[in-house]
């Protein structure tokens, strides 16, 4: 698989852990995750009221889903973040930059209303590419 992170000089500066686009060629498998959140195996919310802990737990759960499909966080080419409070955006970026191991996939952050479990502050889903 060949992967190229695209940072366009025709767009705003890519500040933070994302690329304007990601070009992938020579792949054989695409992996699409469902949204994941800071929930343990017993459906208990991890880090209630704490956006940093919930972001960390969400990324750990995302890594687990990817691993089951034979991928890692470094194979992610697109990630979507769904935040119930957009003021948490900067904290999510900080945690993501630390936990995405230098990977800068294309990204979207979407402010939304309450989630199905009211204590959740965010969810994320991803697309990964592997050989």
N, CA, C and O atoms as a MOPAC input file, in Angstrom:
PM7 MOZYME 1SCF
protein

 N      0.83900 1    -1.17600 1     0.00000 1
 C      0.00000 1     0.00000 1     0.00000 1
 C      0.88400 1     1.24100 1     0.00000 1
 O      1.85000 1     1.32400 1     0.75900 1
 N      0.56100 1     2.16900 1    -0.82500 1
 C      1.22400 1     3.47100 1    -0.83000 1
 C      0.26200 1     4.49000 1    -0.24000 1
 O     -0.91400 1     4.54600 1    -0.59700 1
 N      0.78900 1     5.28300 1     0.66300 1
 C     -0.03000 1     6.28100 1     1.34100 1
 C      0.68200 1     7.61600 1     1.27300 1
 O      1.88200 1     7.71600 1     1.53300 1
 N     -0.07500 1     8.63800 1     0.91800 1
 C      0.48600 1     9.98500 1     0.85300 1
 C     -0.45000 1    10.94500 1     1.57800 1
 O     -1.61200 1    11.09700 1     1.20000 1
 N      0.06100 1    11.58800 1     2.61600 1
 C     -0.71000 1    12.62500 1     3.28800 1
 C     -0.61800 1    13.88900 1     2.45700 1
 O      0.47600 1    14.30200 1     2.07200 1
 N     -1.73500 1    14.49600 1     2.18100 1
 C     -1.79200 1    15.68200 1     1.32600 1
 C     -2.01400 1    16.90900 1     2.20400 1
 O     -3.01400 1    17.00600 1     2.91500 1
 N     -1.07600 1    17.83600 1     2.14700 1
 C     -1.21400 1    19.14700 1     2.78200 1
 C     -1.18500 1    20.15900 1     1.64400 1
 O     -0.14300 1    20.36700 1     1.02200 1
 N     -2.30700 1    20.77700 1     1.37300 1
 C     -2.43900 1    21.66700 1     0.22300 1
 C     -2.03000 1    23.09100 1     0.56700 1
 O     -2.45200 1    23.64000 1     1.58500 1
 N     -1.21600 1    23.67800 1    -0.28000 1
 C     -0.85300 1    25.09000 1    -0.11100 1
 C     -2.01000 1    26.00000 1    -0.52100 1
 O     -1.97000 1    27.20300 1    -0.26500 1
 N     -3.03200 1    25.44200 1    -1.15000 1
 C     -4.19900 1    26.22600 1    -1.57000 1
 C     -5.26600 1    26.32300 1    -0.48400 1
 O     -6.26100 1    27.02800 1    -0.64700 1
 N     -5.05700 1    25.61300 1     0.62400 1
 C     -6.01600 1    25.61400 1     1.72200 1
 C     -5.39300 1    26.23100 1     2.95500 1
 O     -4.20300 1    26.54600 1     2.96600 1
 N     -6.19000 1    26.40300 1     3.98900 1
 C     -5.71400 1    26.88400 1     5.27600 1
 C     -4.63900 1    25.93600 1     5.80000 1
 O     -4.60700 1    24.76000 1     5.43700 1
 N     -3.76000 1    26.45700 1     6.65400 1
 C     -2.68600 1    25.64900 1     7.23000 1
 C     -3.27100 1    24.51000 1     8.05300 1
 O     -4.20900 1    24.71000 1     8.82400 1
 N     -2.72000 1    23.32900 1     7.88800 1
 C     -3.17500 1    22.16000 1     8.63600 1
 C     -2.55800 1    22.18500 1    10.02500 1
 O     -1.51100 1    21.58200 1    10.25700 1
 N     -3.19900 1    22.87300 1    10.93100 1
 C     -2.73700 1    22.94000 1    12.31500 1
 C     -3.34400 1    21.78400 1    13.08400 1
 O     -4.56000 1    21.59100 1    13.06000 1
 N     -2.52700 1    21.03000 1    13.75200 1
 C     -3.03600 1    19.90100 1    14.51000 1
 C     -2.83000 1    18.59400 1    13.78400 1
 O     -2.21100 1    18.55500 1    12.72100 1
 N     -3.34800 1    17.52300 1    14.35600 1
 C     -3.06900 1    16.17300 1    13.85900 1
 C     -3.99700 1    15.73700 1    12.73000 1
 O     -4.75500 1    14.78000 1    12.89100 1
 N     -3.95000 1    16.42400 1    11.59200 1
 C     -4.74900 1    15.99600 1    10.45100 1
 C     -4.08800 1    16.41900 1     9.15400 1
 O     -3.23100 1    17.30200 1     9.13700 1
 N     -4.49500 1    15.78300 1     8.07400 1
 C     -4.09000 1    16.14200 1     6.71800 1
 C     -5.33500 1    16.60700 1     5.97800 1
 O     -6.45000 1    16.21800 1     6.32800 1
 N     -5.15000 1    17.45000 1     4.94300 1
 C     -6.30600 1    17.87700 1     4.15400 1
 C     -6.92900 1    16.68800 1     3.43300 1
 O     -8.14900 1    16.61800 1     3.28200 1
 N     -6.09800 1    15.75900 1     2.99200 1
 C     -6.56200 1    14.55200 1     2.31000 1
 C     -5.50900 1    13.46800 1     2.49500 1
 O     -4.36600 1    13.75200 1     2.85400 1
 N     -5.90100 1    12.23700 1     2.24800 1
 C     -4.96600 1    11.11900 1     2.26600 1
 C     -5.20500 1    10.32900 1     0.98100 1
 O     -6.32400 1     9.90100 1     0.69900 1
 N     -4.13900 1    10.14400 1     0.21300 1
 C     -4.21600 1     9.39200 1    -1.04500 1
 C     -3.64400 1     8.00300 1    -0.79600 1
 O     -2.51600 1     7.86400 1    -0.32300 1
 N     -4.43500 1     6.96600 1    -1.11800 1
 C     -4.01900 1     5.58900 1    -0.89600 1
 C     -4.13300 1     4.84000 1    -2.21300 1
 O     -5.14400 1     4.93300 1    -2.90900 1
 N     -3.08600 1     4.09600 1    -2.54800 1
 C     -3.12400 1     3.26300 1    -3.75400 1
 C     -2.51900 1     1.90300 1    -3.43500 1
 O     -1.74600 1     1.76600 1    -2.48700 1
 N     -2.87100 1     0.91000 1    -4.22400 1
 C     -2.33100 1    -0.42400 1    -4.03600 1
 C     -2.84400 1    -1.13900 1    -2.81000 1
 O     -2.15200 1    -2.00400 1    -2.27300 1
 N     -4.04300 1    -0.80600 1    -2.34900 1
 C     -4.58200 1    -1.45000 1    -1.15500 1
 C     -5.43500 1    -2.64900 1    -1.54000 1
 O     -5.84800 1    -2.79800 1    -2.69100 1
 N     -5.68800 1    -3.49000 1    -0.56200 1
 C     -6.58100 1    -4.60800 1    -0.82700 1
 C     -7.72800 1    -4.71500 1     0.18100 1
 O     -8.67800 1    -5.46100 1    -0.05700 1
 N     -7.66300 1    -3.99500 1     1.29000 1
 C     -8.73300 1    -4.07300 1     2.27800 1
 C     -9.03700 1    -2.70300 1     2.86500 1
 O     -8.13800 1    -1.97900 1     3.29400 1
 N    -10.30100 1    -2.36800 1     2.87500 1
 C    -10.77600 1    -1.17800 1     3.57000 1
 C    -11.50000 1    -1.63600 1     4.82300 1
 O    -12.23900 1    -2.62000 1     4.79400 1
 N    -11.29100 1    -0.92700 1     5.91700 1
 C    -11.95400 1    -1.24000 1     7.17300 1
 C    -12.73300 1    -0.00700 1     7.61300 1
 O    -12.16900 1     1.08100 1     7.73000 1
 N    -14.01200 1    -0.17700 1     7.85300 1
 C    -14.87700 1     0.89500 1     8.33000 1
 C    -15.32800 1     0.52300 1     9.73700 1
 O    -15.93000 1    -0.53400 1     9.92800 1
 N    -15.05200 1     1.36000 1    10.71200 1
 C    -15.52900 1     1.06100 1    12.05400 1
 C    -16.89100 1     1.70800 1    12.27700 1
 O    -17.24500 1     2.69600 1    11.63300 1
 N    -17.62300 1     1.14000 1    13.18000 1
 C    -18.80000 1     1.82400 1    13.71100 1
 C    -18.28800 1     2.89400 1    14.66800 1
 O    -17.09500 1     2.94800 1    14.97000 1
 N    -19.19200 1     3.73900 1    15.14200 1
 C    -18.73900 1     4.68200 1    16.15300 1
 C    -18.40300 1     3.90900 1    17.41800 1
 O    -19.06500 1     2.93500 1    17.77600 1
 N    -17.36000 1     4.37300 1    18.07700 1
 C    -16.98000 1     3.82800 1    19.38100 1
 C    -16.96000 1     4.98200 1    20.36200 1
 O    -16.87300 1     6.14900 1    19.98000 1
 N    -17.04300 1     4.63300 1    21.62300 1
 C    -17.08100 1     5.65000 1    22.67100 1
 C    -16.37600 1     5.10700 1    23.91000 1
 O    -15.84000 1     3.99900 1    23.89900 1
 N    -16.38400 1     5.88500 1    24.95300 1
 C    -15.73900 1     5.52100 1    26.21700 1
 C    -16.66000 1     4.62700 1    27.03800 1
 O    -17.18800 1     5.03100 1    28.07400 1
 N    -16.84100 1     3.40200 1    26.54700 1
 C    -17.71900 1     2.42900 1    27.20100 1
 C    -16.92200 1     1.14500 1    27.38800 1
 O    -16.24500 1     0.69400 1    26.46400 1
 N    -16.99800 1     0.55100 1    28.58700 1
 C    -16.30900 1    -0.71500 1    28.81600 1
 C    -17.19100 1    -1.88200 1    28.35700 1
 O    -18.29600 1    -1.67200 1    27.85500 1
 N    -16.70100 1    -3.09700 1    28.53000 1
 C    -17.41900 1    -4.28700 1    28.05900 1
 C    -18.77700 1    -4.47300 1    28.73200 1
 O    -19.63700 1    -5.18200 1    28.21200 1
 N    -18.96900 1    -3.83800 1    29.88800 1
 C    -20.23800 1    -3.93700 1    30.60500 1
 C    -21.14600 1    -2.73000 1    30.36400 1
 O    -22.09700 1    -2.50800 1    31.11400 1
 N    -20.85800 1    -1.96300 1    29.33500 1
 C    -21.63200 1    -0.77500 1    28.97300 1
 C    -21.57200 1     0.31600 1    30.03500 1
 O    -22.49300 1     1.12400 1    30.15400 1
 N    -20.48300 1     0.33800 1    30.80800 1
 C    -20.28700 1     1.40200 1    31.79200 1
 C    -19.45500 1     2.50500 1    31.13900 1
 O    -18.47300 1     2.21800 1    30.45400 1
 N    -19.84000 1     3.75000 1    31.34500 1
 C    -19.10300 1     4.88700 1    30.79000 1
 C    -17.78900 1     5.04000 1    31.54300 1
 O    -17.75000 1     4.98400 1    32.77200 1
 N    -16.72500 1     5.23300 1    30.79000 1
 C    -15.39500 1     5.45400 1    31.35200 1
 C    -15.15500 1     6.96100 1    31.39500 1
 O    -15.33900 1     7.64100 1    30.38500 1
 N    -14.75200 1     7.48700 1    32.53400 1
 C    -14.40000 1     8.90900 1    32.64200 1
 C    -15.58900 1     9.84800 1    32.58600 1
 O    -15.52500 1    10.88700 1    31.92800 1
 N    -16.66000 1     9.50600 1    33.25400 1
 C    -17.85200 1    10.35200 1    33.22200 1
 C    -17.50700 1    11.79700 1    33.57700 1
 O    -16.90400 1    12.06000 1    34.61800 1
 N    -17.89300 1    12.73100 1    32.70700 1
 C    -17.65800 1    14.15500 1    32.92900 1
 C    -16.25200 1    14.63600 1    32.60300 1
 O    -15.96900 1    15.82400 1    32.75500 1
 N    -15.36100 1    13.75100 1    32.16000 1
 C    -13.96300 1    14.08500 1    31.90200 1
 C    -13.64300 1    13.86000 1    30.41700 1
 O    -13.46300 1    12.71800 1    29.99200 1
 N    -13.57200 1    14.92700 1    29.63800 1
 C    -13.36500 1    14.79400 1    28.19400 1
 C    -12.02400 1    14.15500 1    27.86900 1
 O    -11.93200 1    13.38800 1    26.91000 1
 N    -10.99000 1    14.44400 1    28.63200 1
 C     -9.67600 1    13.84200 1    28.36800 1
 C     -9.74200 1    12.31700 1    28.54000 1
 O     -9.29400 1    11.57300 1    27.66700 1
 N    -10.29800 1    11.85700 1    29.66200 1
 C    -10.39800 1    10.41400 1    29.90000 1
 C    -11.30400 1     9.73600 1    28.88900 1
 O    -11.02000 1     8.62300 1    28.44700 1
 N    -12.39800 1    10.40200 1    28.51800 1
 C    -13.29800 1     9.80700 1    27.53200 1
 C    -12.64600 1     9.74000 1    26.15400 1
 O    -12.85000 1     8.77500 1    25.41800 1
 N    -11.86700 1    10.75300 1    25.80400 1
 C    -11.17000 1    10.72200 1    24.50900 1
 C    -10.15100 1     9.59100 1    24.49800 1
 O    -10.07000 1     8.84200 1    23.52400 1
 N     -9.37500 1     9.45800 1    25.56700 1
 C     -8.40100 1     8.37500 1    25.66900 1
 C     -9.08000 1     7.01800 1    25.54900 1
 O     -8.62400 1     6.15900 1    24.79300 1
 N    -10.16600 1     6.82100 1    26.29000 1
 C    -10.87600 1     5.53600 1    26.25800 1
 C    -11.49600 1     5.27300 1    24.88500 1
 O    -11.52700 1     4.13100 1    24.42700 1
 N    -11.98200 1     6.31400 1    24.23600 1
 C    -12.54500 1     6.16700 1    22.89500 1
 C    -11.47500 1     5.71200 1    21.92100 1
 O    -11.72300 1     4.82400 1    21.10700 1
 N    -10.28900 1     6.30500 1    21.98900 1
 C     -9.20000 1     5.91000 1    21.08800 1
 C     -8.73500 1     4.49100 1    21.39800 1
 O     -8.43800 1     3.72900 1    20.47800 1
 N     -8.66700 1     4.12700 1    22.66500 1
 C     -8.31500 1     2.74200 1    23.02400 1
 C     -9.33400 1     1.77700 1    22.41300 1
 O     -8.95200 1     0.74400 1    21.86400 1
 N    -10.62200 1     2.10300 1    22.50300 1
 C    -11.65200 1     1.23900 1    21.92400 1
 C    -11.56700 1     1.22200 1    20.39900 1
 O    -11.79700 1     0.18000 1    19.78400 1
 N    -11.24700 1     2.33300 1    19.79300 1
 C    -11.05000 1     2.37600 1    18.35000 1
 C     -9.89200 1     1.45800 1    17.95100 1
 O     -9.98900 1     0.71300 1    16.97600 1
 N     -8.79300 1     1.52100 1    18.71500 1
 C     -7.64800 1     0.63900 1    18.44700 1
 C     -8.04800 1    -0.82900 1    18.55200 1
 O     -7.60500 1    -1.64900 1    17.74700 1
 N     -8.88200 1    -1.17000 1    19.53700 1
 C     -9.33500 1    -2.54900 1    19.70900 1
 C    -10.15400 1    -3.00800 1    18.50100 1
 O     -9.95400 1    -4.11600 1    18.00300 1
 N    -11.06500 1    -2.17100 1    18.03400 1
 C    -11.87800 1    -2.52300 1    16.86400 1
 C    -10.99100 1    -2.72400 1    15.63600 1
 O    -11.17300 1    -3.67700 1    14.87900 1
 N    -10.03000 1    -1.81700 1    15.44700 1
 C     -9.11500 1    -1.93400 1    14.31100 1
 C     -8.28200 1    -3.20600 1    14.40200 1
 O     -8.08500 1    -3.90200 1    13.40500 1
 N     -7.79600 1    -3.50400 1    15.60100 1
 C     -6.96700 1    -4.69000 1    15.80700 1
 C     -7.73700 1    -5.96100 1    15.43700 1
 O     -7.17600 1    -6.86400 1    14.81500 1
 N     -8.99300 1    -6.03500 1    15.80900 1
 C     -9.80800 1    -7.21000 1    15.46900 1
 C     -9.90800 1    -7.40000 1    13.95700 1
 O    -10.08200 1    -8.51900 1    13.47400 1
 N     -9.79800 1    -6.29600 1    13.21200 1
 C     -9.88300 1    -6.36200 1    11.75500 1
 C     -8.50300 1    -6.46800 1    11.09400 1
 O     -8.39800 1    -6.47700 1     9.86800 1
 N     -7.44000 1    -6.54700 1    11.91800 1
 C     -6.09200 1    -6.68600 1    11.37500 1
 C     -5.40100 1    -5.38200 1    11.06700 1
 O     -4.43900 1    -5.35700 1    10.29900 1
 N     -5.87600 1    -4.28700 1    11.65400 1
 C     -5.31300 1    -2.96300 1    11.38400 1
 C     -4.79800 1    -2.33100 1    12.67200 1
 O     -5.04100 1    -2.83200 1    13.76900 1
 N     -4.08500 1    -1.22500 1    12.51500 1
 C     -3.61900 1    -0.43800 1    13.65500 1
 C     -4.06400 1     1.00400 1    13.46100 1
 O     -4.61200 1     1.36500 1    12.41900 1
 N     -3.82400 1     1.80900 1    14.46200 1
 C     -4.16400 1     3.23400 1    14.37400 1
 C     -3.38900 1     3.90100 1    13.24300 1
 O     -3.84700 1     4.89900 1    12.68600 1
 N     -2.21800 1     3.36100 1    12.89700 1
 C     -1.41900 1     3.93100 1    11.80900 1
 C     -2.00800 1     3.65000 1    10.43700 1
 O     -1.59600 1     4.26900 1     9.45600 1
 N     -2.96500 1     2.73000 1    10.34400 1
 C     -3.62400 1     2.42400 1     9.07200 1
 C     -4.84400 1     3.30500 1     8.82200 1
 O     -5.43500 1     3.24500 1     7.74400 1
 N     -5.22600 1     4.11700 1     9.79600 1
 C     -6.40100 1     4.98200 1     9.66700 1
 C     -6.10500 1     6.09700 1     8.67100 1
 O     -5.09100 1     6.78800 1     8.77200 1
 N     -7.01600 1     6.26100 1     7.70100 1
 C     -6.87300 1     7.33500 1     6.71200 1
 C     -7.94500 1     8.41100 1     6.88000 1
 O     -7.81800 1     9.50000 1     6.31900 1
 N     -9.00100 1     8.11900 1     7.64700 1
 C    -10.06600 1     9.09000 1     7.88500 1
 C    -10.67300 1     8.81100 1     9.24400 1
 O    -10.96200 1     7.66200 1     9.57800 1
 N    -10.86700 1     9.85900 1    10.02600 1
 C    -11.50100 1     9.72200 1    11.33400 1
 C    -12.52200 1    10.83700 1    11.50300 1
 O    -12.27800 1    11.98600 1    11.13300 1
 N    -13.67000 1    10.47900 1    12.06600 1
 C    -14.72500 1    11.44600 1    12.36800 1
 C    -14.92500 1    11.49100 1    13.87100 1
 O    -14.98700 1    10.45600 1    14.53500 1
 N    -15.02500 1    12.70600 1    14.40000 1
 C    -15.26100 1    12.92600 1    15.82400 1
 C    -16.62300 1    13.58100 1    15.97800 1
 O    -16.94700 1    14.52200 1    15.25500 1
 N    -17.41000 1    13.09400 1    16.90500 1
 C    -18.73500 1    13.62200 1    17.17900 1
 C    -18.72700 1    14.12000 1    18.62000 1
 O    -18.66400 1    13.32100 1    19.55400 1
 N    -18.79100 1    15.43500 1    18.80000 1
 C    -18.68300 1    16.04100 1    20.12800 1
 C    -20.01600 1    16.64000 1    20.56400 1
 O    -20.68000 1    17.33200 1    19.79300 1
 N    -20.39400 1    16.36700 1    21.79800 1
 C    -21.61200 1    16.96700 1    22.32900 1
 C    -21.38300 1    18.40900 1    22.76200 1
 O    -22.33700 1    19.16100 1    22.95900 1
 N    -20.12100 1    18.79600 1    22.91000 1
 C    -19.76900 1    20.16700 1    23.29500 1
 C    -18.50900 1    20.55400 1    22.52600 1
 O    -17.42000 1    20.07400 1    22.84000 1
 N    -18.64900 1    21.40800 1    21.53400 1
 C    -17.52800 1    21.76200 1    20.66500 1
 C    -16.41200 1    22.48800 1    21.42200 1
 O    -15.29500 1    22.58400 1    20.91300 1
 N    -16.68500 1    22.99400 1    22.60800 1
 C    -15.62700 1    23.63400 1    23.39100 1
 C    -14.56700 1    22.61900 1    23.83000 1
 O    -13.49600 1    23.01700 1    24.29000 1
 N    -14.84100 1    21.32700 1    23.70000 1
 C    -13.87800 1    20.27500 1    24.04100 1
 C    -12.92000 1    19.97500 1    22.89000 1
 O    -12.02800 1    19.13800 1    23.02800 1
 N    -13.09700 1    20.64300 1    21.77200 1
 C    -12.33700 1    20.36900 1    20.55200 1
 C    -10.82300 1    20.36100 1    20.78900 1
 O    -10.14500 1    19.42800 1    20.35800 1
 N    -10.28700 1    21.36400 1    21.45400 1
 C     -8.84300 1    21.46700 1    21.65300 1
 C     -8.30600 1    20.31000 1    22.48500 1
 O     -7.23900 1    19.77800 1    22.17800 1
 N     -9.01500 1    19.91300 1    23.51900 1
 C     -8.57900 1    18.79000 1    24.35100 1
 C     -8.57300 1    17.49600 1    23.54100 1
 O     -7.64400 1    16.69600 1    23.64900 1
 N     -9.60300 1    17.29300 1    22.73500 1
 C     -9.66900 1    16.09900 1    21.88400 1
 C     -8.47200 1    16.08100 1    20.94200 1
 O     -7.84900 1    15.03500 1    20.76000 1
 N     -8.14000 1    17.22400 1    20.33900 1
 C     -6.97700 1    17.29100 1    19.44500 1
 C     -5.68300 1    16.92900 1    20.17500 1
 O     -4.85100 1    16.19500 1    19.64300 1
 N     -5.52000 1    17.43800 1    21.38100 1
 C     -4.30000 1    17.15800 1    22.14500 1
 C     -4.16000 1    15.66800 1    22.43500 1
 O     -3.09100 1    15.09200 1    22.23400 1
 N     -5.22500 1    15.04900 1    22.90100 1
 C     -5.18100 1    13.62300 1    23.21000 1
 C     -4.96400 1    12.82100 1    21.93700 1
 O     -4.16700 1    11.88200 1    21.91300 1
 N     -5.66700 1    13.19000 1    20.89300 1
 C     -5.53400 1    12.49000 1    19.61900 1
 C     -4.10900 1    12.55800 1    19.10600 1
 O     -3.56900 1    11.55300 1    18.64400 1
 N     -3.49600 1    13.72400 1    19.18100 1
 C     -2.12700 1    13.86500 1    18.68500 1
 C     -1.18300 1    12.94000 1    19.45200 1
 O     -0.26800 1    12.36900 1    18.85900 1
 N     -1.38700 1    12.78700 1    20.73400 1
 C     -0.54400 1    11.89900 1    21.54300 1
 C     -0.80500 1    10.43200 1    21.21500 1
 O      0.13800 1     9.64600 1    21.12000 1
 N     -2.05300 1    10.06000 1    21.04400 1
 C     -2.39600 1     8.63800 1    20.93600 1
 C     -2.43900 1     8.09400 1    19.51900 1
 O     -2.50100 1     6.87900 1    19.33200 1
 N     -2.40900 1     8.97000 1    18.50700 1
 C     -2.43000 1     8.49600 1    17.12700 1
 C     -1.03600 1     8.22900 1    16.58700 1
 O     -0.86400 1     8.01400 1    15.38700 1
 N     -0.03600 1     8.24000 1    17.46600 1
 C      1.31400 1     7.77500 1    17.14200 1
 C      1.89300 1     8.44600 1    15.90300 1
 O      2.57200 1     7.79400 1    15.10900 1
 N      1.63700 1     9.73700 1    15.72600 1
 C      2.18000 1    10.46700 1    14.58800 1
 C      1.34500 1    10.38100 1    13.32300 1
 O      1.63800 1    11.08300 1    12.35500 1
 N      0.31300 1     9.54300 1    13.29800 1
 C     -0.56100 1     9.44100 1    12.13400 1
 C     -1.44200 1    10.68900 1    12.05600 1
 O     -1.99000 1    11.13000 1    13.06700 1
 N     -1.57400 1    11.25100 1    10.86600 1
 C     -2.40000 1    12.43600 1    10.66000 1
 C     -3.41500 1    12.16600 1     9.55500 1
 O     -3.25200 1    12.64900 1     8.43400 1
 N     -4.45700 1    11.40000 1     9.86100 1
 C     -5.46000 1    11.08700 1     8.84000 1
 C     -6.32200 1    12.30000 1     8.50300 1
 O     -6.34200 1    13.28900 1     9.23500 1
 N     -7.02900 1    12.20400 1     7.38500 1
 C     -8.05800 1    13.19200 1     7.10500 1
 C     -9.05000 1    13.13600 1     8.26800 1
 O     -9.21400 1    12.09400 1     8.90200 1
 N     -9.71300 1    14.26800 1     8.54400 1
 C    -10.49400 1    14.33100 1     9.77500 1
 C    -11.70400 1    15.23800 1     9.63800 1
 O    -11.71800 1    16.18100 1     8.84700 1
 N    -12.71400 1    14.92400 1    10.42900 1
 C    -13.87100 1    15.80400 1    10.56600 1
 C    -14.26800 1    15.81500 1    12.03600 1
 O    -14.19100 1    14.79100 1    12.71500 1
 N    -14.68800 1    16.96800 1    12.51900 1
 C    -15.22300 1    17.09700 1    13.86800 1
 C    -16.61400 1    17.69400 1    13.74200 1
 O    -16.79400 1    18.78700 1    13.20500 1
 N    -17.59300 1    16.95600 1    14.24800 1
 C    -18.98200 1    17.33600 1    14.05700 1
 C    -19.63400 1    17.55300 1    15.42100 1
 O    -19.72000 1    16.61700 1    16.21600 1
 N    -20.09600 1    18.77700 1    15.70600 1
 C    -20.84300 1    18.99500 1    16.94500 1
 C    -22.23600 1    18.38900 1    16.80600 1
 O    -22.90500 1    18.55500 1    15.78600 1
 N    -22.65400 1    17.68600 1    17.85000 1
 C    -23.95500 1    17.00700 1    17.81200 1
 C    -24.69200 1    17.23400 1    19.12500 1
 O    -24.14000 1    17.79600 1    20.07100 1
 N    -25.90800 1    16.80200 1    19.17000 1
 C    -26.68500 1    16.86400 1    20.40600 1
 C    -26.30700 1    15.70900 1    21.31400 1
 O    -25.28000 1    15.06500 1    21.10100 1
 N    -27.11200 1    15.44100 1    22.31100 1
 C    -26.81400 1    14.35700 1    23.24700 1
 C    -26.71500 1    13.00500 1    22.52900 1
 O    -27.38200 1    12.76500 1    21.52200 1
 N    -25.86800 1    12.13800 1    23.07300 1
 C    -25.72200 1    10.78600 1    22.53700 1
 C    -26.71600 1     9.84900 1    23.22200 1
 O    -27.40200 1    10.24500 1    24.16400 1
 N    -26.78900 1     8.62000 1    22.75100 1
 C    -27.74100 1     7.64400 1    23.28800 1
 C    -27.52800 1     7.40600 1    24.77800 1
 O    -28.48500 1     7.17700 1    25.51700 1
 N    -26.27800 1     7.46000 1    25.21400 1
 C    -25.96500 1     7.38200 1    26.64300 1
 C    -25.59800 1     8.80300 1    27.06200 1
 O    -24.53800 1     9.29500 1    26.67300 1
 N    -26.43600 1     9.47000 1    27.83600 1
 C    -26.25900 1    10.90100 1    28.12600 1
 C    -24.90700 1    11.28300 1    28.73400 1
 O    -24.46700 1    12.42100 1    28.56800 1
 N    -24.23900 1    10.36400 1    29.43100 1
 C    -22.95900 1    10.67800 1    30.07000 1
 C    -21.79600 1    10.74300 1    29.08300 1
 O    -20.71600 1    11.22300 1    29.42500 1
 N    -22.01600 1    10.25900 1    27.85900 1
 C    -20.95300 1    10.28900 1    26.84500 1
 C    -20.78900 1    11.69500 1    26.28000 1
 O    -21.76700 1    12.38400 1    25.99100 1
 N    -19.54500 1    12.09900 1    26.13200 1
 C    -19.21400 1    13.42400 1    25.60400 1
 C    -18.78400 1    13.38100 1    24.14100 1
 O    -18.79400 1    14.40700 1    23.46000 1
 N    -18.40200 1    12.19000 1    23.65000 1
 C    -17.96600 1    12.07400 1    22.26200 1
 C    -18.04300 1    10.63600 1    21.79300 1
 O    -18.11300 1     9.69900 1    22.58800 1
 N    -18.02900 1    10.49100 1    20.47900 1
 C    -17.87800 1     9.21200 1    19.78700 1
 C    -16.93800 1     9.45900 1    18.62000 1
 O    -16.70800 1    10.60400 1    18.22900 1
 N    -16.39500 1     8.38200 1    18.06400 1
 C    -15.53100 1     8.48700 1    16.88200 1
 C    -15.72300 1     7.26500 1    16.01600 1
 O    -16.05500 1     6.18800 1    16.51200 1
 N    -15.51300 1     7.42900 1    14.70900 1
 C    -15.43000 1     6.30000 1    13.80000 1
 C    -14.27900 1     6.53900 1    12.84200 1
 O    -13.77300 1     7.65600 1    12.73200 1
 N    -13.87000 1     5.49100 1    12.15200 1
 C    -12.67900 1     5.60500 1    11.31600 1
 C    -12.76900 1     4.72200 1    10.08600 1
 O    -13.55000 1     3.77200 1    10.02900 1
 N    -11.94600 1     5.06300 1     9.10600 1
 C    -11.71200 1     4.23400 1     7.92400 1
 C    -10.22200 1     3.94400 1     7.89700 1
 O     -9.40100 1     4.85500 1     8.01300 1
 N     -9.87400 1     2.66200 1     7.74100 1
 C     -8.46900 1     2.25600 1     7.67600 1
 C     -8.24000 1     1.47900 1     6.39000 1
 O     -9.17600 1     0.92500 1     5.81300 1
 N     -6.99600 1     1.44200 1     5.94800 1
 C     -6.61500 1     0.72400 1     4.73900 1
 C     -5.44700 1    -0.18400 1     5.07600 1
 O     -4.44900 1     0.26200 1     5.64200 1
 N     -5.57200 1    -1.47200 1     4.72300 1
 C     -4.47100 1    -2.41300 1     4.92100 1
 C     -4.29600 1    -3.26600 1     3.67900 1
 O     -5.20300 1    -3.37300 1     2.85400 1
 N     -3.11900 1    -3.87400 1     3.54900 1
 C     -2.87400 1    -4.79900 1     2.42100 1
 C     -3.52000 1    -6.11500 1     2.70400 1
 O     -3.43500 1    -7.03300 1     1.88700 1

